[in-house]
């Protein structure tokens, strides 16, 4: 348990340049506090102490503004940056080296008692305000842009943006070394949402056709007659 706690602290230094000391991380990072509450709540939940698990998770929610159901399974070196408004559902599964930003929801869209929430692979980054909804998988190294709404599976290494989320931008580069991009966006490489890009092209085409119609209605321009 203490080894896992040390790894969680080191993960903050890897992904947040604002972190100055371990003392600051331990006392001033709500993502770390929420994870500590969850580790205890999840242990109680697994041992059948369902009310105890929910009670501990409720305390964590009150203290941090981050709601993690005690049934959620979370891997190593998990980092919630800023954190306020994050919601992680009961059957969510999160791999190693995953990063979530403020306002993220890992939710369900079904009332079935089985698997209802998403599974995030290793190294996934989910930007601020994004919602990942449903019992599907977001593959290893995938990135979810801020405010995206993901309702279907995301392949490994793919970046998705928009509502509903679609592939956008270059495929994330993955190697043996740990690769992290804040908010799931690499400056200078992210492209515009494909729906927005299509609408812009359509608007440009309409403008071009309007100009062509106006020229046709005006007819050929005549040179002014010259007086001898």
C-alpha positions in Angstrom: 0.0 0.0 0.0 2.8 2.4 0.9 4.7 1.5 -2.3 1.6 2.3 -4.3 1.3 5.7 -2.4 4.9 6.5 -3.3 4.2 5.7 -7.0 1.1 7.9 -7.0 3.2 10.8 -5.7 6.0 10.3 -8.2 3.3 10.3 -11.0 2.4 13.8 -10.0 6.0 15.0 -10.6 6.0 13.3 -14.0 2.8 15.0 -15.2 2.6 18.4 -13.4 5.5 20.9 -13.7 3.8 23.0 -11.0 4.6 20.4 -8.3 7.5 21.6 -6.2 7.9 19.1 -3.3 6.5 15.9 -2.0 5.2 17.7 1.0 3.2 20.0 -1.3 1.8 17.0 -3.2 0.7 15.2 -0.1 -1.1 18.1 1.5 -2.2 20.3 -1.5 -3.3 17.9 -4.3 -6.9 16.8 -4.1 -6.3 14.1 -6.7 -3.9 12.4 -4.3 -6.4 12.7 -1.4 -9.2 11.2 -3.4 -7.0 8.3 -4.4 -6.1 7.6 -0.8 -9.8 7.6 0.2 -10.5 5.3 -2.7 -7.8 2.8 -1.9 -9.3 2.3 1.5 -12.9 2.4 0.3 -12.2 -0.2 -2.4 -10.5 -2.5 0.1 -13.6 -2.4 2.3 -15.9 -2.9 -0.7 -13.9 -6.0 -1.9 -14.2 -7.5 1.6 -18.0 -7.1 1.7 -18.1 -4.0 3.8 -20.3 -2.2 1.3 -21.7 0.5 3.5 -18.3 1.2 5.0 -16.8 1.5 1.5 -19.6 3.9 0.4 -19.2 5.9 3.6 -15.5 6.4 3.1 -15.9 7.3 -0.5 -18.6 9.9 0.5 -16.1 11.5 2.9 -13.6 11.6 0.1 -16.1 13.2 -2.2 -17.0 15.8 0.5 -13.3 16.6 1.1 -12.1 16.7 -2.5 -15.0 17.3 -4.9 -14.0 14.0 -6.6 -16.5 11.2 -6.6 -15.1 7.7 -7.1 -17.4 4.7 -6.4 -15.6 2.2 -4.2 -16.3 -0.6 -6.7 -14.2 1.1 -9.4 -10.9 -0.6 -10.2 -7.9 1.7 -10.5 -4.4 0.8 -11.6 -1.0 2.2 -10.6 0.3 5.7 -10.9 -3.2 7.2 -11.5 -3.3 11.0 -11.5 -6.3 13.3 -11.3 -5.1 16.9 -12.0 -7.1 19.7 -10.4 -9.9 17.2 -10.0 -13.1 19.1 -9.1 -16.2 17.5 -10.5 -14.6 14.2 -11.6 -17.0 11.3 -11.4 -16.0 7.6 -11.8 -18.7 5.0 -11.8 -19.0 1.6 -10.0 -17.9 -0.7 -12.8 -15.2 1.6 -14.3 -11.8 0.0 -14.8 -8.7 2.2 -15.1 -5.3 0.9 -16.2 -1.8 2.1 -15.2 -0.4 5.6 -15.8 -3.9 7.1 -16.6 -4.5 10.8 -16.2 -7.9 12.6 -15.8 -8.5 16.3 -15.6 -11.2 18.3 -13.9 -14.9 17.7 -14.8 -14.3 14.2 -16.4 -17.1 11.7 -16.2 -16.7 7.9 -16.6 -20.4 7.1 -16.6 -22.9 4.5 -17.6 -25.9 4.8 -19.9 -27.7 1.6 -18.8 -29.6 0.5 -15.7 -28.4 -3.1 -16.0 -26.6 -4.3 -12.9 -23.6 -5.6 -14.9 -20.8 -3.8 -16.6 -22.1 -0.2 -17.3 -19.0 2.0 -17.2 -15.9 2.3 -19.5 -12.5 0.6 -19.3 -9.5 2.8 -19.8 -6.3 1.2 -21.0 -2.8 2.0 -19.9 -1.5 5.6 -20.5 -4.9 7.1 -21.4 -5.3 10.8 -21.0 -8.8 12.3 -20.7 -9.0 16.1 -21.0 -11.1 18.5 -18.9 -14.9 18.2 -19.1 -14.9 15.1 -21.2 -17.5 12.4 -20.7 -16.8 8.7 -21.5 -20.2 6.9 -21.4 -20.8 3.2 -21.7 -19.3 -0.3 -21.2 -16.6 -0.1 -23.9 -12.8 0.1 -24.0 -10.6 3.2 -24.6 -7.4 1.6 -25.8 -3.8 2.0 -24.5 -2.3 5.4 -25.1 -5.5 6.9 -26.5 -6.3 10.6 -25.8 -9.7 12.2 -25.3 -9.9 15.9 -26.0 -11.4 18.4 -23.6 -15.3 18.4 -23.6 -15.5 15.4 -25.9 -18.4 13.0 -25.5 -17.2 9.4 -26.1 -19.9 6.8 -26.7 -18.1 4.0 -28.5 -14.8 2.2 -28.4 -11.5 4.1 -29.0 -8.6 2.2 -30.6 -5.2 2.3 -29.0 -3.1 5.4 -29.7 -6.0 7.3 -31.3 -7.0 10.9 -30.3 -10.7 11.7 -30.3 -12.5 15.1 -30.1 -15.9 16.5 -30.5 -19.5 15.5 -29.8 -19.9 12.7 -30.4 -16.1 12.1 -30.3 -14.4 11.1 -33.6 -10.7 10.5 -34.4 -8.9 13.8 -34.8 -5.3 14.7 -35.3 -2.2 12.4 -35.6 -2.0 9.0 -34.0 -0.2 9.3 -30.7 3.4 8.2 -30.8 4.1 5.4 -28.3 7.4 3.9 -27.5 8.9 2.0 -24.5 9.4 5.2 -22.6 6.4 6.8 -20.9 4.7 9.4 -23.1 2.4 12.0 -21.6 0.6 14.9 -23.3 -1.3 17.3 -21.0 -5.0 17.5 -21.6 -4.5 14.9 -24.4 -3.4 17.6 -26.8 0.0 18.2 -28.4 0.5 21.9 -29.3 0.7 22.4 -33.0 -0.4 18.9 -34.0 -4.1 18.8 -33.0 -6.5 19.4 -36.0 -9.9 20.9 -36.0 -12.9 18.7 -35.2 -13.8 16.9 -38.5 -17.5 18.0 -38.3 -16.5 21.6 -37.8 -14.0 21.3 -40.7 -16.7 19.9 -43.0 -19.1 22.7 -42.1 -16.4 25.3 -42.8 -15.8 23.8 -46.2 -19.5 23.7 -47.0 -19.8 27.4 -46.0 -16.9 28.3 -48.3 -18.5 26.4 -51.2 -21.9 28.1 -50.6 -20.1 31.5 -50.7 -18.3 30.6 -53.9 -21.6 29.6 -55.6 -23.3 32.8 -54.4 -20.5 34.9 -56.0 -20.8 32.9 -59.2 -24.6 33.5 -59.3 -24.2 37.2 -58.7 -21.7 37.5 -61.6 -24.1 35.7 -63.9 -27.0 37.9 -63.0 -25.0 41.1 -63.6 -24.0 39.8 -67.1 -20.8 40.6 -68.9 -19.3 43.9 -68.0 -19.3 46.4 -70.9 -16.5 48.9 -71.4 -17.8 52.6 -71.4 -18.2 54.1 -74.8 -15.5 56.5 -75.9 -16.5 60.0 -77.3 -14.5 61.0 -80.4 
